[in-house]
Structure formats: structure tokens, C-alpha cells
């Protein structure tokens, strides 16, 4: 699949970044923090909480690259649908039901990082930075219909059961950080994931704008190497 080819290319890029950091004078830091996520996708709005883990490569005082992994708790939402009989002989011809959906987000992201104010190793005042990149989103989806729909007789608008969805995303963010000790920084940032591929799933309640998220994260960045 195309999505897995992109994943392999992304992992190769990560390997090249790590090799570059080991063989050249490249700054290197790790960050982790807690994060809250709100999904704005139509008919699939929910809150979730999780963790972000970031690796940063600092090629110049203001410019570098990042690799991040994000893990979130399950989000839940409900919508009403109508199932249509496959045969005109089936009665009733329509059934109303409620689908309870659940979705679980995991993402691997790779991109660039630029400091608009300060530098990655500034030990005074505060820094402001922006990030832009692409991500691979892995979603676990599930639906429970009430009442349950007999799919031999009716065409349901969303599938019942469990499934998975992988999508390429455009990742954008802006954040700030302050030094709290030598090589230690507290950060707060806001990020978004926007769809960059057209993958669909019968377990989604609405195929439009998945994902469309805003995440607010806060945590600690530790600088291990500075050129």
C-alpha cells in the first residue's frame, strides 16, 4: 500500500537524521509531555488525552528537524442513522438506529522546526518556535449499533464492529519554552493534524475532514548535545 511505502521512507529519513547527528556537529534533544486532543471532524467530535514524545535535531541555532510519536486515549461519539431495506418485500422499509463510535489515534510525525524567537539552547528568557511536517496516523475504529442491524436485510450507513484506518496528515504547530535549569526546558505548544490523503473506512460516521484535530501539550525538553 502507498501509505506503508510512505512510512518506510519516513523511517529511512529518521535513520538518516540520527546518523547525521552522530557523525556531525548537530544539536540533539528529547522531549515528552502530556497532551489533550479535540477532534473537530463532522459527526465525530470528541476529547482525548495522551502523551507526546519528541526527538529534535538542531542543525543551526534556529533551524532543525523533529520526529514525534503521539498516543491518545479512546474518543467516543454518537449519531443517529437510518438503515434501508435491501428488498421492497422487507418490512419495515426503514429502521432508525443509533451508532456509538469509538476511535483511538496514534501518530508518527516527521518535519522541520524553526525558532522565531530565541534558539534551541538559549538559557535565558523564553523561546518561540513553529513546526511543520507530515505524519502517518493510525486509527482504531469501532461501532456499536442500537438496535443492531441485520445487514442481510438492511443496508446500514456505518459498519458495526471494529476496523482500522491509516492516513497521511499535514502537521502544523506553534509553541514556546522557557529554560528551568541548564539544558532543561519547559514547553507548551499547540498543534493540528489535517488530512493529506483520501483514505476512507466504513466504520467512520462521516468521511469528511478526518482527522481535524487540535492538541495542546506541555512537558519537558532535555538537551543532550549542543554544537
Secondary structure, DSSP 8 states (H G I E B T S, - for coil): -HHHHHHHHHHHHHHHHHHHHHHTT-EEEEEEEEEEEEE-STT--EEEEEEEEEEEEESSSSEEEEEEEEEE--EEEEEEEEEEESSTTSSSSEEEEEEEEEEEEEEEEEEEEEEEES-TT--SSEEEEEEEEEEEEEEEEEEEEES---TTTEE-SS--EEEEEEEEEEEEEEEEEEEEETTEEEEEEEEEEEE-S----TT-S--TTSSEEEEEEEEEEEEEE--
